[in-house]
Amino acid sequence: MDDVDDRATTPLHFAMFVERFGQFTVDVAAAAHNTKCEKYYDRETDGLRQSWADELVWCNPPFSAIEPWVLKAWAEYERARGIVMLLPANRTEQKWWQKHVEPHRDRPGSGLRVEFLPGRMRFIRAGHLDVKPNERPPFGCCLLIWSPTP
Ligand SMILES: C[S@@+](CC[C@H](N)C(=O)[O-])C[C@H]1O[C@@H](n2cnc3c(N)ncnc32)[C@H](O)[C@@H]1O
């Protein structure tokens, strides 16, 4: 799946997220060539099986299998310093969003808020150093932001 799943956040976008949320301490869905943090987990070390406790987590998960990452964030958010997850914004009808995001997001006292980002983010494909022409995906993106103390 890595051909479709290996889409790196551009340094420009990531810098904007760092400016907003602070220096992320771990990239939990990464590979050596696309990690955004010195500390990262890849397919082998498996970010889904690691503790995210005490970390400020950056997570741009494989878009082919999002649900386990959302469930992991719910399991970890109270022990993490914070979790920011970048997701496609065009899957809000799907079961995982309807079950694990929609009933909880942006509610008083909830640990989860969602921000829908402007424009269309572009991503860097594996084997490239920058965004290639026609790389703009046909969907917008959103950030799922978990905070231990809402
Ligand atoms: C959409 S890319 C994100 C790249 C980068 N972290 C970023 O934001 O620029 C998703 C990455 O997660 C990796 N990945 C897939 N399953 C994983 C797992 N169980 N644990 C950690 N990383 C995984 C893929 O190999 C891919 O490099």
The ligand as a MOL file (V3000), in Angstrom:
LIG
                    3D

  0  0  0     0  0            999 V3000
M  V30 BEGIN CTAB
M  V30 COUNTS 27 29 0 0 0
M  V30 BEGIN ATOM
M  V30 1 C 0.8880 9.5650 4.7400 0
M  V30 2 S 2.5320 9.0230 5.1200 0 CHG=1
M  V30 3 C 3.0370 10.2100 6.3100 0
M  V30 4 C 4.4970 10.6820 6.0920 0
M  V30 5 C 5.0870 11.6370 7.1270 0
M  V30 6 N 5.0120 11.0980 8.4150 0
M  V30 7 C 4.5470 13.0230 6.9650 0
M  V30 8 O 3.6570 13.4970 7.6570 0
M  V30 9 O 5.0790 13.6680 6.1020 0 CHG=-1
M  V30 10 C 2.1880 7.6060 6.1450 0
M  V30 11 C 3.4290 6.8250 6.5380 0
M  V30 12 O 3.0880 5.8790 7.5640 0
M  V30 13 C 3.8530 4.7130 7.3670 0
M  V30 14 N 3.1830 3.6180 8.0910 0
M  V30 15 C 2.2770 2.7170 7.6420 0
M  V30 16 N 1.8810 1.8990 8.6260 0
M  V30 17 C 2.5590 2.2860 9.7400 0
M  V30 18 C 2.5800 1.8280 11.0890 0
M  V30 19 N 1.8160 0.8030 11.4950 0
M  V30 20 N 3.3810 2.4790 11.9760 0
M  V30 21 C 4.1400 3.5230 11.5870 0
M  V30 22 N 4.1670 3.9970 10.3150 0
M  V30 23 C 3.3780 3.3900 9.4060 0
M  V30 24 C 3.8990 4.5580 5.8540 0
M  V30 25 O 4.9800 3.7470 5.4690 0
M  V30 26 C 4.0670 6.0190 5.4000 0
M  V30 27 O 5.4340 6.3480 5.3040 0
M  V30 END ATOM
M  V30 BEGIN BOND
M  V30 1 1 1 2
M  V30 2 1 2 3
M  V30 3 1 2 10
M  V30 4 1 3 4
M  V30 5 1 4 5
M  V30 6 1 5 6
M  V30 7 1 5 7
M  V30 8 2 7 8
M  V30 9 1 7 9
M  V30 10 1 10 11
M  V30 11 1 11 12
M  V30 12 1 11 26
M  V30 13 1 12 13
M  V30 14 1 13 14
M  V30 15 1 13 24
M  V30 16 1 14 15
M  V30 17 1 14 23
M  V30 18 2 15 16
M  V30 19 1 16 17
M  V30 20 1 17 18
M  V30 21 2 17 23
M  V30 22 1 18 19
M  V30 23 2 18 20
M  V30 24 1 20 21
M  V30 25 2 21 22
M  V30 26 1 22 23
M  V30 27 1 24 25
M  V30 28 1 24 26
M  V30 29 1 26 27
M  V30 END BOND
M  V30 END CTAB
M  END
